[in-house]
Amino acid sequence: MNGDLLAVLIAAMLPWSTSAVAILMLLWLLAVVPTLDARAFWRSLSRPVCLLPLALFALAVVGTMWADSPWPARVHGINPVVKLLAIPFLMYHFERSQRGARVFIAFLGSCGLLMVLSWIVWFVPEMKVTVTASAGVPIKNYIDQSQEFAVCMVALAPLVIKLFNQGHYGKAVASAVLALGFFANMAFVVSARSALVYVPVLLCLFAFIHLSRIASLILFVGIVMAATTVWFTSSYLRTRIADISTEYQYYQQNIPRSTGQRLEYWQKSLKFFATSPILGNGTGSTRRLFEREAIGQTGLAAEVTGNPHNQTLNVAVQWGIVGLAGLYGMWLVHLLLFRGDGIANWIGLLVVVQNLVSSLFNSHLFDFHEGWMYVLGVGIAGGMSLGTRQRAASKAQVGASTLSQ
């Protein structure tokens, strides 16, 4: 019970506080670890869905041995991977718990509250919780906020259909209004440009899994109409898209801007990967490599970062092809885990796909907020999915035994 309550609190605090999440996660581990059955937990670790996150962490630790950077940088390079260790514990616990859905409800409710506050501070900026760089972002940043709102919006879509079909019209309307609130906020208040890529992918996933061909066509027409309406009514969105062209022109002039910085980071990261393609340059080596490349340079060429803003390149630079095999192997087994029906499989699939697509433009698996969204989503939904299968198999076995008698 304590583990379930702490998990609910972690999900509720994730949109608001990094410190609270870290503290609560530590308390959750302290509450859950004493309840583990050693043999059962050891068997669960042998599953690829648990083993591959552990393998990535182990690679990060071993990778410190061949990194050409100071030891503090090497140790710091392990930090983003540590969170993956929580996945096996979450899966084990929620495979046995019946309260996993409450965690997702807590996250949805917390994001709904954040969305309401986002609208408020958009109109009244003085009411911001903290000083942020963007209007309409009451806390943290617009990238984190977009990641939350997008997954909540799409996660609600099949629930609206289910509630409507069951005759719960009030709940269906309330869920639809909440989803539209997330959509409108991203369209008119603030959103990450990467959302323009992963939101269509998530919507296509929804149509493929939950809709018929005719319904998918209707959804496509609706999306086109909504996108057209938003384009002509949202000056914010038009500006965000137009900025891409402007920033690319700055890139050609060697002037640092967001789009140009990414292109510069990616180009250099490919070069670093090519120099050590098998095992990479070692854990925590990225910043030292960029520092060496920036010597005597100006403008964009002088930019230094420890994060190339692409998950694949982030892994490739440090751990080469071996690391990429672990990363994509983990994504693949987690995708395959969420085959089937049910809310757990749907949420888990959304979380993995969103992380995979958004990681084209950011290192979201290693970032704190998006990384914990992945760990909690995969760990809890994965445990729920495995638990459902285990209980179904047990019932089938009991039924077969009864018939045989």
LINRA-V476715 format. One line per field, one symbol per residue. ss: DSSP state (h for helix, s for strand, l for the rest). phi: phi as a letter, one per 40 degrees, with the letter a starting at -180 (. if undefined). A space follows every 10 residues. Layout:
ss: ???
phi: ???
//
This chain:
ss: lhhhhhhhhh hhhhlllhhh hhhhhhhhhh hhhllllhhh hhhhhllhhh hhhhhhhhhh hhhhhhllll hhhhhhhhhh hhhhhhhhhh hhhhhhlllh hhhhhhhhhh hhhhhhhhhh hhhlhhhlll llllllllll lhhhhhhhhh hhhhhhhhhh hhhhhlllhh hhhhhhhhhh hhhhhhhhhl llllhhhhhh hhhhhhhhhh llhhhhhhhh hhhhhhhhhh hhhlhhhhhh hhhhhhhhhh hhlllllhhh hhhhhhhhhh hhhhhlllll lllllhhhhh hhhhllllhh hhllllllll hhhhhhhhhh hhhhhhhhhh hhhhhhhlll llhhhhhhhh hhhhhhhhll lllllllhhh hhhhhhhhhh hhhhhhhhhh hhhhhhhhhh hhhhl
phi: .ccccccccc cccdcbaccc cccccccccc ccdccccdcc cccccccdcc ccdccccccc cccccbccad ddccccccdc cddcccdccc cccccbcbbc cccccccccc cccccccccc cccbdccccb cbcbcgbcag accccccccc ccdcccdccc ccccccgccc cccccccccc cccccccbca accccccccd cccccccccb bccccccccc cccccccccc dcbbcccccc cccccccccc cccgbcadcc cccccccccc cccccaccbg chcgcccccc cccccgbbgd cccbabbcfa cccdccccbg cccccccccc dcccccccch chcccccdcd cccccccccc bacccccccc ccdccccccc cccccccccc cccccccccc ccccc
//
